[in-house]
Amino acid sequence: MKYLLTIYEDEKVWDTVSEQDGEQIIGRYMQLVENLREQGVFVAAERLLPVDSATSVRVRDGQKLVTDGPFAETKEQLGGFFLVDCKDLDHAIDVASRIPGSETGTIEVRPLWYQD
Amino acid sequence: MDKLEEQKLKSVRQQLDRLYREQTGKMLAYLVSLLSDLSLAEEVWHETIEKALCQWIDETPEHPKAWLATVARNAALDRLRHKKLSLDKIRLIQALSTEENSEFDIDAYQFPDQQLKLIFTCCHPAVAFENQVALTLHSVCGLTTDQIAQALLLSRSTLEQRMTRAKRKIKLSNIPFVIPPEKDIEDRLEAVLQVIYLVFSAGFNDERDAMLPEVDLCQEATRLAKLVSELTANDSKKSCEAKGLLALMMFTLARRAARFDEQGNIVLLEQQNRSLWDWAMIEEADQILSETLAQKHVGIYQIQAAITGVHSLAKSSEQTDWLHIEALYSLLLQLDSSPVIRLNSAVATAFARGYEMGLQKISQLEEQGDLAQYASLYSAKADLLRRLECHREAIGYYEKAISLSHAKKEIDYYQQQIELLRR
């Protein structure tokens, strides 16, 4: 079953991380992707640009509304995701707990829509 | 409907109610292992009960349990045939189908693993805690929605919503029916024990004793703890905390008859009439705890049971070994230093080493502020001040406790203390 693991973190944390530590974290992400690939679990994973690059779009009564910034102001922002193919929720939780972002932020585990 | 038929229907209903309570945990565990779907398993089980209700009026089977198990199993196999199946499941059906016409003797099977899997699923951390409690009572204990709603003081619709949410979550997010892997099992077992203890506390703190509710949550919790300790019996480390919790609950339950007086007022441990305690239960709890402690996998429930045990085994309140209790609290604090435990430990110090010393510790806790909204902090302080004959200060703290408490009997008790101090 496919699960989307979205990574929510306070972006500002990255401002305080030294270049060396930053590289180390990126390295851990790469390693995780590699492991998941070997285990046949990996589908996709991407990192997003900071939330100040976000644009929100709404269409109401045929009228397109485009605004600067994310839909909701929150303390933690969506910073990236993993799309994985797991046996069950326990498996997905296990993968989520291996994402470095889980140590400072929150990983939301959501099953992809499926029809019974 | 003539009178005879009516009587017959009533007796069949009663028999089925009893069987439902007794067999649901086991049957659902078995059906889920076949169907991998809790909602579907429940559907099959409920249909089986309904079918029994229709058919048993004409003729009650010779082996009612076996009848239910056989009908439920065959209905589950029927459902499986209509699903897309893995090869393993097809083989399983083929194997079971050869027995389809034979009677299925459910008592010959205990399915310890299946039952444990069901409990772990109901208490999965991905299910909201309050929903875990409802689901466990429903699926493992076989309580009906009405019974659970009544016992947990919830409206039927709230409870139904919770159960629907919980079952939906399990199904949609694909929470597996498994015994968790070794690295997770300790946490997961702790979650199970937490649910059991909450069920117990909900029953024990319930002030509706006089109404004799038809479901005794304390008994349910004890039954669950027994079940979990039996199911984990082959692994002493895991079983120890379940047994510790069982002993803790039994020690507490044994005092139930003495904790209110005839007018329904609270009677503190100190003043309780110890001849009202259930001494057979205390002895049994003591036995369980001694055996468990001997295995040397100590944990928070075992220590709390030991503390309660020291209280219970004292011949009188004056003979309570407070130094022993204080030492046990120091041990407990190493594993769990939550504010409530620190408060209880401070009270133990007060009785072991003097009221002033206890008061000092409580005042430190008060300054830290974690328990600022906790009535028992102020009542504990009031009690010690009363013993030190600082009546005016004591009254002040009882008043503070009253302003924070939500339990009517507790408030009445504080009020009485204030009146006694004013005399």
Chai-1 contact restraints between the chains, C-beta under 6 A:
chainA,res_idxA,chainB,res_idxB,connection_type,confidence,min_distance_angstrom,max_distance_angstrom,comment,restraint_id
A,M1,B,N174,contact,1.0,0.0,6.0,A-B,restraint_1
A,D88,B,N174,contact,1.0,0.0,6.0,A-B,restraint_2
A,D88,B,P176,contact,1.0,0.0,6.0,A-B,restraint_3
A,L89,B,S173,contact,1.0,0.0,6.0,A-B,restraint_4
A,L89,B,N174,contact,1.0,0.0,6.0,A-B,restraint_5
A,L89,B,I175,contact,1.0,0.0,6.0,A-B,restraint_6
A,D90,B,P176,contact,1.0,0.0,6.0,A-B,restraint_7
A,P111,B,S173,contact,1.0,0.0,6.0,A-B,restraint_8
